[in-house]
Amino acid sequence: MARQSFSRVITGRARDCPDEIVVISDDERLSVTAAELDRQSNRLAREYLARGVGRDDLVAVTLPNCVEFVVACAAIWKAGAIPHPVSPSLPDSERAALERLARPALAVGAPPTDPTIPWVPKGFVAQRSAAQLPDVWASCWKAPTSSGSTGRPKIVKAAAPALTDPGRPVAAFLPQRAVQLVTAPLWHSAAFTYAFRGLLTGHRLVLEDGFDEQRFGELVQRHAVTWTLLSPSQIHRLVRAPRRFDMSSLESVLHMGASCSPADKRELIAWLGAEKVIEVYAGSESNGLTMITGTEWLQRPGSVGRPVGGTRIRVLRGDGSPADIGEIGQVWMRRGENPTYTYVGGRSQRTEDGWDTLGDLGRLDEDGYLTVVDRSDDVIRHEGTAVYPSRVEHALESHPRVRGAVAFGLPDGRGVAAVVEVESDPQGHLAGEVTASTLTRFARRRLTEAEVPSRIDFTRNPLRNSAGKVRRSTFRTPTHSKV
């Protein structure tokens, strides 16, 4: 089948399966059929056009996971414009900075900080014609923001147009048809990509605004979910939860976005089966990716797999020379002749010959499997030793009372510190006998002396955002209770 515009794919599904439910959200009180999605997005696209949206304009979508988010993006594509998903929880200062970069033609959902930007509020119902619109498509199909883990969010515009072949699977790890549970926020690039790419090949989306481990199991069982995307922080919570629900409908689970604790991954594999657990290493830029199955991972624990999708990988030393097999260096990827993205508000590291890096450190084995160690910017230097925060975090998170951990360097190379999210008892107190000294003793059995935190602070608040990302810079000044 030839490529079609996203608009025509949505209309084609409405024509072929008008009564098929394609999106469920809002605690299952709201759902839309293929025909309803087509009609509602036609009305909304006309509203957007009437408010000045033109071809290849950016439209900021600042909404939670809900049916309205999906309808809005379908309408943006039908208007020939580009969805620019933005986190509703961004501080006004960061949203204002993004608005200056994006210069959106329209804001949908949360009000823009710039009053000159036209605005369609959450819950708006368009009253315009539902007739089919002219067939147009944007030259860029999405423009999400970066995760902001560095504290400098930017816009990542995809180079691919809003065209697709609905008869072909998008990737080996994304089935062509599925019931997809979406618990990661749709403003995040990975969730946005796989939810909408799935919708365009025949997925039914079950949207949940936030992750709760018990609710996750309930939704899988109730909707016979077959595919989902998880972050490592979600896996950490899921494998520790009581297993009250039937998860047998799950055919595969994809995880990505950060380093996953080997202990958590082994537990997930033991629970669901190695053939169902797939890991992908990639960034919002889509400038390269690797994949590994659960079966492969058991043979190479910690690896993120081998290159797929036309990707080539090399690991380089600081001086630019190739690293030896097993030697840690900076990971560079090359995928095709042309760039897969452009930055707005950032500078790409892509070289003239097409090699690019996400800033991660890693190593290759003799069979070409990549292991990612950590981000180069996050490495802690302590008494001449390189300390990788992810190792410290995984060690602390293996404690049964720890829900999450963030490790970072103390000023002037004075060692490692950590903030730990600990479970609470029903009265809201820290559960069990968890103290800095008990956690330090626990960590010493799993880490080298240089890696053991010299300071541990505690919190009952989540350390990572709903996409599983963290800004380490926010923890370098102690703001949590020290125990």
Residue pairs with C-beta under 8 A, 6 or more apart in sequence:
1 165
1 166
1 167
1 168
2 165
3 163
3 164
3 165
4 12
4 163
4 164
4 165
4 166
5 77
5 135
5 136
5 137
5 162
5 163
6 74
6 77
6 78
6 137
6 141
6 162
6 163
6 164
6 200
7 74
7 77
7 78
7 133
7 135
7 136
7 137
7 162
8 135
9 164
9 166
9 200
10 34
10 37
10 38
10 41
10 74
10 77
10 78
10 200
11 38
11 132
12 166
13 20
13 22
13 34
13 38
13 166
13 202
14 33
14 34
14 35
14 37
14 38
14 39
16 34
17 34
18 33
18 34
18 35
19 33
19 34
19 35
20 33
20 34
20 204
21 31
21 32
21 33
21 204
22 32
22 33
22 34
22 37
22 199
22 203
22 204
22 205
23 31
23 32
23 37
23 67
23 70
23 199
23 204
23 205
23 207
24 30
24 31
24 67
24 204
24 205
24 206
24 207
24 223
25 31
25 65
25 66
25 67
25 205
25 206
25 207
25 208
25 209
26 66
26 67
26 207
28 222
30 66
30 67
31 67
32 40
32 67
32 70
32 71
37 70
37 71
37 74
38 74
38 130
39 130
40 71
40 75
40 126
40 130
41 71
41 74
41 75
41 78
42 75
42 78
42 129
42 130
42 131
42 132
42 133
43 75
43 126
43 127
43 128
43 129
43 130
44 71
44 72
44 74
44 75
44 126
44 128
45 74
45 75
45 76
45 78
45 79
45 133
46 126
46 128
46 129
46 133
47 75
47 120
47 124
47 126
47 128
48 59
48 75
48 76
48 79
48 81
48 106
48 120
49 79
50 128
51 105
51 106
51 118
51 120
52 105
52 106
52 118
53 59
53 76
53 79
53 81
53 105
53 106
54 80
54 81
54 105
55 79
55 80
55 81
55 136
55 138
56 80
56 81
56 82
56 138
56 139
56 140
57 81
57 82
57 104
57 105
57 106
58 81
58 82
58 84
58 102
58 103
58 104
58 105
58 143
58 155
59 72
59 76
59 79
59 81
59 82
59 83
59 84
59 104
59 105
59 106
59 107
59 108
60 84
60 85
60 86
60 98
60 99
60 102
60 104
60 106
60 107
60 108
60 109
60 112
60 117
61 69
61 72
61 73
61 76
61 83
61 84
61 85
61 86
61 108
61 109
61 187
62 85
62 86
62 87
62 88
62 95
62 107
62 108
62 109
62 110
62 187
63 69
63 72
63 88
63 108
63 109
63 110
63 122
63 186
64 88
64 185
64 209
65 182
65 183
65 185
65 186
65 207
65 208
65 209
65 210
66 207
66 209
67 207
68 109
68 122
68 123
69 109
69 186
69 207
70 195
70 196
70 199
70 205
70 207
72 83
72 108
72 109
73 83
73 85
73 196
76 82
76 83
77 83
77 137
77 138
77 141
77 162
78 133
78 136
79 133
79 136
80 136
80 137
80 138
81 105
81 138
82 138
82 140
82 141
82 142
82 143
82 157
82 162
83 142
83 143
83 192
84 102
84 104
84 143
84 144
84 145
84 155
85 142
85 144
85 145
85 186
85 187
85 188
85 192
86 95
86 98
86 110
86 145
86 187
87 145
87 185
87 187
87 188
87 465
88 109
88 110
88 187
89 465
89 466
90 98
90 153
92 113
94 148
94 153
95 110
95 112
95 113
96 113
96 114
97 153
97 345
98 145
98 153
98 155
98 345
99 112
99 113
99 114
99 117
100 114
101 154
101 155
101 344
101 345
102 143
102 155
102 344
104 112
104 117
105 117
105 118
106 117
106 118
106 119
106 120
107 117
107 118
107 119
107 120
108 119
108 120
108 122
109 120
109 121
109 122
110 122
111 119
111 121
112 119
137 161
137 162
137 163
138 161
138 162
139 161
140 157
140 158
140 159
140 160
140 161
140 162
141 158
141 160
141 161
141 162
141 163
142 157
142 158
142 189
142 192
142 193
142 196
143 155
143 156
143 157
143 158
143 344
144 155
144 156
144 187
144 188
144 189
144 192
144 284
145 153
145 154
145 155
145 156
145 187
146 152
146 153
146 154
146 155
146 156
146 189
146 284
146 346
147 153
147 188
147 189
147 284
147 467
147 469
148 469
148 471
149 375
149 469
149 470
149 471
149 472
150 377
150 471
150 473
151 471
151 473
151 474
152 345
152 346
153 345
154 343
154 344
154 345
154 346
155 343
155 344
155 345
155 346
156 189
156 284
156 285
156 341
156 342
156 343
156 344
157 341
157 342
157 343
157 344
158 286
158 340
158 341
159 338
159 339
159 340
159 341
159 342
160 340
164 170
164 197
164 200
164 201
166 200
166 201
166 202
168 176
168 201
169 175
169 176
169 201
170 176
170 194
170 197
170 198
170 201
171 308
171 309
172 291
172 308
173 252
173 254
173 278
173 280
173 291
174 194
174 197
174 198
174 227
174 254
175 226
175 227
175 251
175 252
176 201
176 202
177 201
177 202
177 203
178 198
178 202
178 203
178 204
178 226
178 227
178 251
179 203
179 204
179 206
179 223
179 224
179 225
179 226
179 227
179 249
180 194
180 195
180 198
180 203
180 204
180 205
180 206
180 225
180 226
180 227
180 228
181 206
181 208
181 216
181 219
181 220
181 223
181 225
181 227
181 228
182 191
182 195
182 205
182 206
182 207
182 208
182 228
182 229
183 208
183 210
183 211
183 216
183 228
183 230
183 234
184 190
184 191
184 211
184 229
184 230
184 231
184 234
184 466
184 467
184 468
185 191
185 209
185 466
185 467
186 192
186 195
186 207
188 466
188 467
188 469
189 284
190 229
190 256
190 257
190 282
190 284
190 467
191 229
191 467
194 229
194 254
195 203
195 205
198 205
198 227
199 205
203 227
204 223
206 219
206 223
206 225
208 215
208 216
208 219
210 466
211 234
211 237
211 466
213 234
213 237
213 238
213 240
213 241
214 241
214 242
214 244
216 234
216 238
217 241
217 243
217 244
217 245
217 247
218 245
219 225
220 228
220 245
220 246
220 247
220 249
220 250
221 245
221 246
221 247
221 249
224 249
225 249
225 250
226 249
226 250
226 251
226 252
227 250
227 251
227 252
227 253
227 254
228 250
228 253
228 254
229 253
229 254
229 255
229 256
230 238
230 253
230 254
230 255
231 255
231 256
231 257
231 258
231 464
231 467
231 468
232 255
232 257
232 258
232 259
232 260
232 261
232 264
232 468
233 258
233 404
233 464
233 468
234 468
235 255
235 260
235 261
235 264
235 265
235 268
236 261
236 264
236 397
236 403
236 404
237 403
238 268
239 264
239 267
239 268
239 271
240 400
243 271
247 271
247 272
250 272
250 276
251 276
252 276
252 277
252 278
253 268
253 272
253 276
253 277
253 278
254 278
254 279
254 280
255 277
255 278
255 279
255 280
256 279
256 280
256 281
256 282
257 467
257 468
257 469
258 390
258 468
258 469
259 372
259 374
259 390
259 394
260 279
261 393
261 394
261 397
261 398
262 301
262 302
262 394
263 394
263 398
264 397
265 277
265 279
265 297
265 301
266 298
266 301
268 277
269 277
269 294
269 297
269 298
273 294
274 293
274 294
274 295
274 297
274 298
275 293
275 294
275 295
276 294
277 293
277 294
277 297
278 291
278 292
278 293
278 294
279 291
279 292
279 297
279 304
279 305
280 289
280 290
280 291
280 304
280 305
281 289
281 290
281 291
281 304
281 305
281 370
281 372
282 288
282 289
282 290
283 358
284 341
285 340
285 341
285 348
285 356
285 358
286 335
286 340
286 341
287 333
287 335
287 339
287 340
287 341
287 350
287 356
287 358
288 307
288 309
288 311
288 312
288 313
288 333
288 334
288 335
288 356
289 307
289 308
289 309
289 311
289 333
289 335
290 304
290 305
290 306
290 307
290 308
290 311
290 313
290 370
291 305
291 306
291 308
292 300
292 303
292 304
292 305
292 306
292 369
293 305
296 303
296 305
296 369
297 303
297 305
300 365
300 369
300 371
302 371
303 365
303 369
303 370
303 371
304 362
304 370
304 371
304 372
305 369
305 370
306 367
306 368
306 369
306 370
307 313
307 333
307 368
307 370
309 335
310 335
310 336
311 333
311 334
311 335
312 333
312 334
312 335
313 331
313 332
313 333
313 334
313 364
313 368
313 370
314 322
314 332
314 355
315 322
315 323
315 327
315 328
315 329
315 330
315 331
315 332
315 362
315 363
315 364
315 370
316 322
316 323
316 329
316 330
316 332
317 323
317 327
317 329
317 330
318 329
318 330
323 329
323 363
323 364
325 363
325 364
325 365
325 366
326 363
326 364
326 365
327 363
328 361
328 362
328 363
328 373
329 361
329 362
329 363
330 357
330 359
330 360
330 361
330 376
331 357
331 358
331 360
331 361
331 362
331 370
331 372
332 355
332 356
332 357
333 355
333 356
333 357
333 358
334 353
334 354
334 355
334 356
335 354
336 354
337 354
339 348
339 350
339 354
341 348
342 348
348 356
349 356
349 357
349 359
350 356
359 375
359 376
359 377
360 372
360 373
360 374
360 375
360 376
361 372
361 373
361 374
361 375
361 376
361 379
361 388
362 370
362 371
362 372
362 373
363 370
363 371
363 373
364 370
364 371
365 371
373 388
373 390
374 388
374 389
374 390
374 391
378 388
378 389
378 408
378 472
379 386
379 387
379 388
379 389
380 386
380 387
380 388
380 389
380 407
380 408
380 409
380 416
381 387
381 409
381 413
382 409
382 413
382 414
382 415
382 416
382 450
383 413
383 450
385 448
385 450
387 407
387 409
387 416
387 450
387 451
389 406
389 407
389 408
389 472
390 407
391 447
391 451
392 405
392 407
392 416
392 418
392 443
392 447
392 451
392 453
393 405
393 406
393 407
393 418
395 442
395 443
395 446
395 447
395 451
396 402
396 405
396 407
396 418
396 420
396 439
396 442
396 443
396 453
397 403
397 404
397 405
398 446
399 434
399 439
399 442
401 422
401 423
401 431
401 432
401 434
402 420
402 421
402 422
402 423
402 434
402 439
403 421
403 422
403 423
404 420
404 421
404 462
404 463
404 464
405 418
405 419
405 420
405 421
405 463
406 418
406 419
406 463
406 464
406 470
406 472
406 475
407 416
407 417
407 418
407 453
408 416
408 417
408 418
408 472
408 475
408 476
409 415
409 416
409 417
409 476
410 416
410 417
410 454
410 455
411 476
414 454
415 453
415 454
415 455
416 450
416 451
416 452
416 453
416 454
417 453
417 454
417 455
417 456
417 457
417 475
417 478
418 453
418 455
418 456
418 457
419 456
419 457
419 458
419 459
419 463
419 475
419 480
420 439
420 456
420 457
420 458
420 459
421 458
421 459
421 460
421 461
421 462
421 463
422 430
422 431
422 434
422 458
422 459
422 460
423 430
423 431
423 432
424 430
424 431
424 460
425 431
428 460
430 458
430 460
430 483
434 458
434 483
435 483
436 455
436 456
436 458
436 482
436 483
439 456
440 452
440 453
440 456
443 451
443 452
443 453
444 452
455 478
455 482
456 482
456 483
457 478
457 480
457 481
457 482
457 483
458 480
458 481
458 482
458 483
459 480
459 481
463 470
464 470
